[in-house]
Each structure stands twice: as structure tokens, then as C-alpha cells.
Amino acid sequence: MACPNHLRRDPFIELTAPKVPRLAHRNLEPDDAALLIAACIDSTERLVVILGLQLGLRRAEISLLEVGDLRLRAGEVLVHGKGGHADTIPLTEHATLAVKAYMADKAITAGPLLRGVANPAVGKSPESVGRIFADVAYRAGLKRQPHDGVSTHALRHTAATDVYRRTKD
């Protein structure tokens, strides 16, 4: 026997559940950035963190860098971005120092900037660059689990936020 105060049919049965938004990449605070740099244990990790943090490069852009793209005397680098676009951007003082230290440490004079261990003639993949950053972020205590918004792309957001705070543009 049906109760007079109850619905006979669920009115929500045909509704679809709302989409759960993906976790947005977040920008890091200045103290977090300092923790990342302090957590770097070699010149490769430091280079990856600084290129993402100060230049706002994507992991794919970092992986595609060639020694010939660097114009250290002019203080700039040619970056190959999405869709085949290439732009020359200025190197910060810290980025220049990180590049020079890495190149001296690895004795690199030509070819891919970041090199694979098994085959130095081949550059590291974007996934390898992401793993390098994740290792540093876990060690720094900033990354707690996969897909938590602390990624190489968070470095890009941090760089953009820093530029905006300084220039309001």
C-alpha cells in the first residue's frame, strides 16, 4: 500500500550527475618555490625546476631544448612551443646560471640539452621531465599524491602569476 506523502517515482532518475571539475594546476607560493630549488640534488633537477619556474616553459618545451637554441651571451633562448611555434624569450640570471652549471656538469656542447642516460644523443621525453619534477616535488614535501595539481604545469602558472604581480599585464 502506497503512502499518500511519498512519491511513486524518483523525480531525479533521468538527471545526470554534474561533472566533477578536474583539479586545476595551481601556482606555487614563493616559499614553495624556494623549497623546490632546495630539494634539487643535481644540476638536471635544478635546470628543470628553474626553466619551468622562471621561464614558464612546459615540460615538452624543456625536453625539446637544444644547445643551439641557447644564446647565452645575448641572454635568450629559442623555445619550440605548441603547434610548431617558436619564440625567443629572455633568460633570467638564475636560468643562465642553471644552464651553464648543467652544461659544465654534463660536458655538453651540442645536441639535446637534456639527455637520456641510455642514449645521450636523444633528448629526454616530456614524461621524463615530468618525472624529474615530481621527484623533486615529493622530496620537497609539496607533492603528496598523483594528480594533486603540483606538476610542471604548476611551475608555468607560478611564472605567469609572478609576471602578472610584477607588471599587472
C-alpha positions in Angstrom: 0.0 0.0 0.0 1.4 3.4 -1.1 1.8 6.1 1.4 0.0 9.3 0.4 3.0 11.6 1.3 5.6 9.6 -0.8 6.3 9.9 -4.5 5.7 6.8 -6.5 8.6 7.6 -8.9 12.0 9.1 -8.3 12.0 12.6 -9.9 15.8 12.6 -10.2 16.1 9.3 -12.1 16.6 10.9 -15.5 19.1 13.6 -14.4 22.7 13.1 -15.0 25.2 13.8 -12.3 27.2 17.0 -12.6 30.7 16.7 -13.9 33.4 16.9 -11.3 35.8 19.5 -12.3 39.4 18.5 -12.9 41.8 19.7 -10.3 43.3 22.9 -11.7 47.0 23.4 -11.7 47.9 25.8 -9.0 50.6 28.3 -8.8 53.2 27.9 -6.1 53.9 30.4 -3.3 57.4 31.9 -3.1 58.3 29.7 -0.1 57.2 26.6 -2.1 59.5 27.6 -5.0 62.4 28.0 -2.6 61.6 24.5 -1.1 61.7 23.1 -4.7 65.1 24.6 -5.5 66.5 23.5 -2.2 65.3 19.9 -2.8 67.2 19.6 -6.1 70.0 17.1 -5.7 71.7 17.6 -9.1 72.1 20.0 -11.9 69.5 18.2 -14.0 66.8 18.7 -11.4 67.8 22.3 -10.8 67.7 23.0 -14.5 64.2 21.5 -15.0 62.8 23.4 -11.9 64.3 26.7 -12.9 63.3 26.6 -16.5 59.7 25.9 -15.5 59.6 28.2 -12.6 61.4 31.3 -14.0 60.7 31.0 -17.8 57.3 29.2 -17.6 58.3 26.5 -20.0 56.1 23.5 -20.5 57.7 20.1 -19.9 57.6 19.4 -23.7 59.3 22.7 -24.4 62.0 21.8 -21.8 62.5 18.4 -23.4 62.9 19.9 -26.9 65.6 22.4 -26.0 68.8 22.0 -28.0 72.1 23.6 -27.1 71.9 25.5 -30.3 68.7 27.2 -29.0 70.6 28.9 -26.3 72.1 32.3 -26.9 73.8 32.8 -23.5 75.7 35.9 -24.4 72.5 37.6 -25.6 70.6 36.2 -22.6 67.9 34.5 -24.6 66.6 31.1 -25.7 64.6 29.9 -28.7 61.7 27.9 -27.4 59.8 25.5 -29.6 56.2 25.5 -28.4 52.8 24.0 -29.3 51.8 23.9 -32.9 55.3 24.4 -34.2 55.5 27.9 -32.9 58.9 29.2 -31.9 59.6 32.2 -29.8 62.8 33.8 -28.4 62.4 34.6 -24.7 64.9 36.2 -22.3 66.8 34.1 -19.9 66.8 35.1 -16.3 70.1 35.3 -14.4 69.2 32.2 -12.4 68.2 30.3 -15.6 71.5 31.3 -17.2 73.5 30.1 -14.2 71.5 26.8 -14.1 72.1 26.2 -17.8 75.8 26.9 -17.5 76.2 24.7 -14.4 74.3 21.8 -16.1 76.3 22.0 -19.3 79.6 22.1 -17.4 78.5 19.2 -15.2 77.4 17.0 -18.2 80.2 18.3 -20.6 77.6 19.2 -23.2 78.5 21.4 -26.2 75.9 20.4 -28.8 72.7 18.4 -29.4 69.8 18.0 -27.0 70.2 20.0 -23.8 68.6 17.3 -21.5 69.9 13.9 -22.5 68.8 10.4 -21.8 71.2 8.2 -19.9 70.9 5.2 -22.1 71.3 7.2 -25.3 72.8 10.7 -24.8 72.2 11.6 -28.5 68.5 11.6 -27.8 66.8 14.1 -25.6 64.7 13.3 -22.6 60.9 12.9 -23.2 58.3 15.3 -21.8 57.3 12.4 -19.5 60.9 12.1 -18.1 60.9 15.9 -17.5 57.6 15.5 -15.6 59.0 12.6 -13.5 62.1 14.6 -12.7 59.9 17.4 -11.4 57.6 15.0 -9.5 60.6 13.5 -7.7 61.8 17.0 -6.6 58.3 18.0 -5.5 57.8 14.8 -3.5 61.2 15.3 -1.8 60.3 19.0 -1.1 57.0 17.8 0.6 54.9 19.8 -1.9 53.5 16.9 -3.9 51.5 14.4 -1.9 49.9 12.2 -4.5 49.5 11.9 -8.3 47.1 14.4 -9.9 47.2 16.8 -6.9 47.9 19.9 -9.0 51.6 20.1 -8.2 53.2 19.5 -11.6 55.5 21.0 -14.2 52.4 23.0 -15.4 52.1 24.5 -11.9 55.5 26.0 -12.5 54.2 27.6 -15.6 51.3 29.1 -13.6 53.7 30.3 -11.0 55.8 32.1 -13.6 52.7 33.7 -15.1 51.5 34.8 -11.7 54.8 36.2 -10.9 54.9 38.2 -14.2 51.4 39.5 -13.5 52.2 40.5 -9.9 55.2 42.5 -11.1 53.7 44.1 -14.2 49.9 43.8 -13.9 49.9 42.7 -17.5 
